[in-house]
Amino acid sequence: MKNHLFSFIGIIVILVAAIFIVIPNGPNVFSKETKMHLGLDLQGGVQLLYSIDISNLNGKTPQEIQNQTVDLITRRVDDLGVSEPQIQGTKIGSQFGVLVELPGIKDIDQAKQLIGKTAQLKFYELGPDGSEISTDLIGSDVSKASAGTDKNQSGFSSVAPVIYLEFTPDGAKKFQEITKRNVGKIIITKLDNEVINEATVQTEISGGKAQIDGIKTIKEARDTAQLISEGSLPAPINLVQENQVGASLGKDAVEKSLVAGIFGLVLVAVFMVIYYRGLGVAAVGALLIYTLIVVSLFKLIPITLTLAGIAGFIFSIGAAVDANILIFERFKEEDKKGLPRTQALENGFTRSWPSIRDSNIASLITATILFYMSTGLVKGFALTLAIGIFVSLFTSIIVTRNILRFFIKNKQES
C-alpha cells in the first residue's frame, strides 16, 4: 500500500509541476524561460531556399559541403537574433541545397545579405606593373575579427568604424612577411572580390594584429567582422526561392488547430464516458493529465511547434486512448470471472501490457524512421508523435492504474 501511496503522490507532484509550466508566463526553469516556441507556419516569417554550387568540391563530398554550409549558415542566423530558426539540408531535384526558415524575421534584406555572403577574405599586394597579386594570407588565417572605432584618431573622426583583426600564429607570420616586403606600398583587402580596404604599409607589422579602416558605418563593420570571424562558405550558394508567411495566416492556423485539438479531446472524452462509464471518467482524467504533461514537455525541451507537430500531438491522443481501451476490455473479462475487483484490475493491466507495449514500439519505430529519414515538417510530426507515445504509456499504465486503484479500494471499503 505504501508503494501505491508514493505513486499517487508522485503523480500529483508531476501534475502540479506541469500546470505551473503550462500556464502562460510560467516560472523559469534552470534560469531558462518556459514558453511555447512557434515555427514559421504559426508565427509568420520568411523561408529561403538556396542551391549549393558543388562544381568545385576541393576533395570533399557533396554531403560534406552541404553539412558545412548548414553549420555556417546556422551560426550566421544565430547572430541575427532570430527566434527558433530552422536550417537544414535538402535536395532540389538532383541538386544539394539548404532550406532556411526564419520565424518572425523583420529585416529580410539583411538576412539574405548575411546568409548569402560567400565571405571569401583575401589580401593582395601590387606587382611591379601595378597589377594585383593574391597573397597566401586568407580568411582562415584570421582567428578573430571585431568591430570598433579608431582609437588613434581624435575629434569627430574618432567615431570612424574599423575592424580589428587577430591572426593565427601561422597567419601572423604570413602578415609580417607581407608587410615587410611591402613597406611604402599598398595592400588591398577584399571580401567576396569587393575591396573593403586599401592601406599603405608604413612599417613591418609583427604581433599578429591589424585593422581595416574606411568602413562607412558601425553596422557594416559589425556585419563584416561577423562574416570574417565565422569564415567563408565552403561553396557558393544561390537563392532559388523566397516565401513570406504572414502573421495573420499563422494566427488563423493556430486558432483552427486549437479548435481541432479541443474538439478531438471532447469527442474522445464523451465516447469513453458513455461506453465505459466510471472507467471512462478515470481515462478522461488521465487524458487531461497526459495533455498537461505533453504541453509542458514541449515548453521545457523546447519543441518548435508547427502545424505538422500539432497533428502529431493530436494523433498521439489516439495512442493514449487505445491503451486505456485494451486495459478496460481486459479488466471487464477478468471481472466476469468473479475475481475480486482489485485483482481483476491488476490482471487487466498486467495481461494487456504485452499488446500495449508491442503496439507502441511499432509506432515509435515508425516515428524514429520518419524523424531520421525525412526533413522539415515531417520531422516535427515524428518528434511530437514520439513524445506523445512515451507520455501515453506513462498515463495509461501509471496514472490510470493508480486512479482506478484509489476509487475501487474506496468503493469496496464503503
N, C-alpha and C positions, 0 to 999 in steps of 0.2 A: 504493500500500500504506500510505503514511503516513496518508492520509485515513481508511482503514479502521481503522487502529490508534487514531487520535484518536476516531473514532466509538465504538469498543469501550470505550475509557477513559471517554468521556463517559457511556455507558450505565451503567458500573459506578459512577461518581460519583453519578448520579441514583438508582440503586438503593440505594446506601448511605444517601444522604440520606433517601430515602423510608422505609427501615427504621427509622432513628432517629426520624422523625416519627410513624410508625405505632405504635411500641411505647408502651404505657401510661406516663404520666408522662414523655413525651419532652421534649426540650430546648425552651426558649422561643426563638422566632424574632422578632427585632427587638423584644425585650422583651415579646412577646405570648405568652401561654400557648397551647400547642397541645393542644387536647383535642377529643373528639368532642362536637358540640353536638346534643342530642336535642330533638325537637319535643314538642308536647303529647301526642300519641298514644303516644309511647315513654316519656316521663318522668313523665307524670301532671300534673294541674293543673286549671285551670278555663277554660272557654270561655264568653264573654259575647257575646250578640248584641243590638245596640242599633238601634233605628229612629231616624231623624232627622226632626224636625218641620220641614218646609220651607214651612209656611204663610206665613211672613214672610221673604222672600228678601233684602230690603233691596238690590235691584238686582243681586244675584248669581244665577248659575245653580245649579241643584241639585247639579251636579257640583263646582262650586267650593266650595259649602258642605260637601259630603262630603269633599273633599280637605283643607280647612282643619280639619275635625273630626278626621280621621285624624292629621294632623300634631300637633294639640294633645294628643290622647289619647296619642300616641306619646311626647311629652315628659313627660307625667304618669306614664306607666308606667315610663319610664326612671328617673325619680326614685324609684320604688318599689324599684328594685334587682332586678327580675325578670330571670332569665336566659333569653335567647332568646325574648322576646315576639314575637308576630305580630299586627300591627294592620293591617287592610286594609278598603277599602271593599267593599260588597257590595249586593245587591238582595234585598229581602224582598217577593216579589211585585212590585208596581209601586212600592214604597217604597224610598227610599235608606236604607242602613244601614251599620253598622260592625261588623266581627267582630273581637273581641279574644281572643287566646289567651295564657294566662299559665302556662307550664310551671313546675311546682314551687312554685306560689304557696302561702303558708301562711295569711296573713290575708285571706280572701276578702272579708269585710265592709269592710275598709279599702280594698281595691282598688275595690270597687263604689262606695263613697262618694266616693273621689277621682276616679274616671273619670266618674261621673255628674253631678258638680257642674257646673252651668252657669257658676258663678263670675262672676256679674254684680255688680261692685262699684259702689256708688252712694253719694253723700253728700247728706244732706238738711239743710235748715235749717227753723226754725219760723216760720210766718206769724203775723200779729197775733192771729189767733184760736186759735193753738196747733196748727194743722194742719201736717202735714209737706209741705214743698215741695222737689221734686227740684232740685238744682243742676246746672250743666253740667259739674261735676267728676266723672269716671267712671274706671273701671279702666284704660282705655287711657292716661290721663294719669299713671299711675304707672310710672316707669321701673325701680324696684327695690323689692322687699319682702323683709325678712329677719326672722327670729325672734331674740329675745334676752331679756334681763331688764332691768328698770327700774333704771338706774344712779343715778337721783336719789333712790331710797328707801334706807333703812337698816334694819338689823336683819334679822329673818326675812323681812320683806316685800321685801327686795332680790332675792329669787328669783322675784318675781312676773313671769310671762312677758308679753312685749309684742311687738308687730310694728312694726318701723321701716319707714317709707315714704319713698321718694325720688321726687319728681315730675319729670316732663319740664319743660323751660323753659316751655312753654305751661301745663302743669298747675300749676307753681309760681305763675304769675301768677293763675290762677283761685283757687288755695287762699288766696293773700294777700288777694284781694278778698273772698272768703267770710268769712275770719276778721276782716277789717277792719269789715265791716258787721254782724258778729255778736258783737262783744265783749260779754261778760256773758251771752251766750245759748248755747243748746245746739246742737251739730252732731251729727247722727246718721249713723253709718256702717253700711251694710247690705251683706251678701253673700248674693245669691240671696234677697232680701227678708227675710232674717233679721238682726236687729240684732246687730252684733258690738261696737259701741261707742257710748256717749253721753257726750260731753265738753263741759264749759262752757268757752268761749273766754275766756282771761284777757287776751290782748293780740293785736294783729295779728301774724301769723307770716309772716316772709319767709324766703328761703333755700331753699325747696322741700323742706323735710323736716318730717315729722310722725311721731307714734307712736300706735298703737292699744293701749290697755290694757284691763284687765278680762277678759283671756283666762284660762281656767281652768288649762290645762296647757301645758307647753312643746311637747308633741306637737301639740296643737291649734294652737298658734302657728306651728309649722313647716308643718303641712299648709295652714293658711290663707294663710301667706306664699307658699307654693309656688303655690297657686291664683292668687293675685293677680299674682305675677310672670309666670306663664305666660299670663295673660289669660283671657278668657271664651270659651266655646264659641260659634261663630257661630250656632248654633241649638240649641234644647233637644233632648236625646236621651232615649229611653225604653228601659229594659231589657225586651227581648222574651223572651229565652230564656237560661237558665243551665244549663250542663252541667259536671259534675265527672268527671274521668277519674282513676281510682285508680292508684296507683303499681304495684300488683300486675298490673293489666291491661297497663301499659306494659312491665313486665319480661317478662311472658309473650309479648307481641308481639315484643320484641327477640329472645328466645330462638328463637321459631319462625322469625323472619326470618333469623337467622344459620344455623339448620339448613337452611332452604330454599336460602340462598345457597351454603353449603358443598356441599350435595348436588348443586346445579346445576353447580358448578365441577368436582366429581369426575366426574360423568357426562360432561360435555363433554371433560374430560381423557382419560378412558378411551376414548371414541369416537375422539378424534384419534390416540391412540397405536395403537389396534388397526387403524384404517383406513390411517393414513399412516406408521406405524412411526417411523423416525428423524425424518422431517419433523414428525410429530406430537409427538415429545418436545421439539423446538425450539419448537413452537407452545405447548405446555404451559408451558415456561419463560417464554416471552413473556407468557403469560396471567397467570402469577404476578406478574411484574413489573408488568403492567397493573393488577392488583388493588392492589398496594402503592402505586403512583403515584396511583391514583384516591382511595384512602382517605386518603393524605397530603394531597391537594388539598382533600378535604372538611374536614380539620382546619385547614389553613392559610388557606382563603379567608375565613371558615369557612362551611360549609353547615350549616343546621339540618336534621338528618336526621329524616325522617318515614317511616312505612310506605310511602307512595307514592314517596318518594325512594329507599328501598331497592329497590323494584320497578323504578324507572328504572335503577338501577345494575345489577341482575341482568339486565334486558333488554339493556343495552348490552354485556354479555358476549357475547351473540349476534352483535352487530356486529363485535366483535373477532375472533371465531372465523370469521365469514363471510368477512372479508378474507383470513385465512390459507388458507381453503379455495380461494378463487379463485386465490391465488398458487400453491398447491401443484398444483392441476389444470393450470394453465398451465405450470408447471415440468415436470410429467410429460410433457406434449405436446412441449415443446422437447427434453426428454431423449430421447424416442423418435426424434427426427430424427438422432440420432447426434452431436449437438453436444457439445463438452466440457462437463462438468457445471457448471463455473464460469460458462461462457457461457449455458448453459441456465437457470441460476439467475437471472442478471441479466436475461435475456429474460423469464423468468416474472414477475419483479417489474415490469419496465418495461411489458409488454404487458397486465398485469392492472390496472395503476394506473387507467386511464380508467374501468373498471367500478366499482372500489372508490371512486374519487372521486365519481362520479355518484350511486352508491347512498348514500353517507354525506351528501352535500349534500342529497339528498332527505329523509333522516332529520333533518338539522339544521334544515331549513326547517320540518318538522313540529313539532320541539321548540320552535323560536322562536315559531311561531304559538300553540302551547299555552301558552307562558310569558307572552306579552303579551296573549292574548285570554281567559285563564282566571284563576281565583283559587284560593287555598287549596292543597289537597293536589296538584291537577293541576300547579300551578306548580313544586312540589317535584319531581314526577316529571319534568317537562320539563327542569329545570335539571340534575339528576343524569344524565339521559339524554344531554344535550348534552355535559357534561364527559366522560362515558364514551366518547362517539363520538370526540371530539378525541383523547383518550388512546389509544383503539384504533387510530387512524390512525398515531400515533407508534410504538406497539409492533409493529404488523403490518408497517409499511414500514421502520422503522429497526431496531428490536430484533430481530425475527425474521430480517431480512435479514443483519444482522451475525453472529448466532449461526450461521446456515447457512453464511455465507462462511467462518467460522472452522473449522467441522467439515469442510466439503467440501475446503478447502485442506489441512488436516492429513491427510485420508484420501488425497488424491492424492499427497501427499509421501511417505506411508508405503507 
